[in-house]
Amino acid sequence: MRVKRIVLTGIVFCFFVALAGCASGPQVAPAKVQVPADVQAFFDKFAKDIATQKMDVIGANYSDKFMQNGFNKEGFLYVLSGSISMVTKYSVKLTKYEVDKNNPNIAHIEGSADLGFMTADFVPGSMMIKENGEWKWYGNQK
């Protein structure tokens, strides 16, 4: 089990590095978009929860329906737990925030998160979902 976790941690770290700007040539940063106050409050709360490095606290910010690139909530948090100690800050910069036209409780997002040691782009198709009045990470549902 420990070897599996080490391998998964390595994969997550490589994934963060791959997302952090492997494109060549000059990059023009898209403009940051403003988000509703409740979404910004979620980002601020999540940053505080990340700073605790307590997976139960962090996990409360993820929908039970979370799915991202084959990882459900439990699997994603398991992998994240192996690399969370590298995250020294958490700050979101969105370049897209769009409410789903079929479900006003889902928001499609694009942008990045400053993790302190690097900046990582959100996975294509990333979403948030509002459940019982609270925003949560929803993944890309793939």
N, C-alpha and C positions, 0 to 999 in steps of 0.2 A: 504494500500500500504506500509506503514511504517513497519508493522508487517511482511509482505512478504519479505521486504528487510532485516530486522533483521534476519529472518530465513535463507535466502539465504546467508547472510554474515557469519552466524554460520556454514553453510554447507561448504562454501569455506574455512573458517579457519580450520575446522575439516579435510577437504580434504588436505590442506597444511600440517597439523600435521601428517596425515596418510602417506603422501608421504615422510615425512622427516626422515624416518628410523625406522620403527616399526619392522624390521626384527631382529631376534635374532641370537646370535652367532657372531663370528668375521667377519667383513666385509673387503674385499679387494677392494680398490677403483680402478676402471678401469683407464687406462692411458688416459690423456686428449689428444684429437686430435686437430691438427692444422686445421684451416679453411681458406678459401680464404680471401684476404684482404677486399673485399666488404662485406662479411658476418660479419667479425669482426667489420667493420665500422657500420653495422646495429646494432650489439649488443651494441657498445659504444653509439650510438645515442639513442637507446632504454633506456639504463641506465640513460642518461641525461633526457630523456622525462619522465621516471618514477619519477625522483627526483622532477619534477615540480608538481606532483600529480594532474595535470589538465587532465581530462578524454578526452577532445577533442584532446589534444596533444598526449596522450598515444594511443588513438583510431586510429590515423593516421597510426600507425604501424601494424595494422591488416587489412588483405584483406577483402574486402566486401564479399568474398566467404568463409570466416572463418567459421568453424564448429568444435566444440569440445564437444564430449559426449552429444549431443543434444542441445547445446547452439550455436546459431548463433552469429555473431559479436555483435549485439546490446545487446542480452541477456548476453553474456559473460562479456561485458564491464559494464553492469548494476551491475552484481554480483561483479565484480572486484572493482567497485567504493566504495563498502561498506567496503572493507578491504585494500584499497591502502594506507591508512594512517599508517598501520603497517609496510610497506615496507620502510626500512631505507637505503637500497643499492640494487644494482642489478648487479650481476656478473655471467656470464654464463661459465659453464665448460661442454663442449661436450665430450662424449665418443664415439659418432658415428656421422659422417657427410657423407651422401651418396647421390649423385645426382641420381634422379629417372631415370631409364633406358629408360623410354618412354617419359619423359618430362624434358629437361635440366633446366627448370625454377622452378622445385620442388626439394627440398632437404629434405631427411628424417633425423631426428636428434634424438639422445638420449643423456641424460646427466642431468644436474641439474642447478638450479639458486640459488645463495646465495641471500636471501632477507633481510639480516641483522639480523632479529629475528629468522631465520631458513633457512635451505637449503631444497628446494623442487625439487624432480625429475620431469622431463618433463613427461607428460602423454604418455603412450605407443602409438606409431604410429604418434607422433608429426611431423609436417612438416612446412616448410617455402616455400614461393612462391615468385618468382621474377616477379613483375608487373611493366611495363614501366621502367625497369632498376633499380627498388628498391626492396629490400627484405622486406617481410612482414610475419607476423605470419599467418599460414594457418590452424592450429589446426590439429586434427586427421581425419577430414572429416567423423566423425560418429555422 
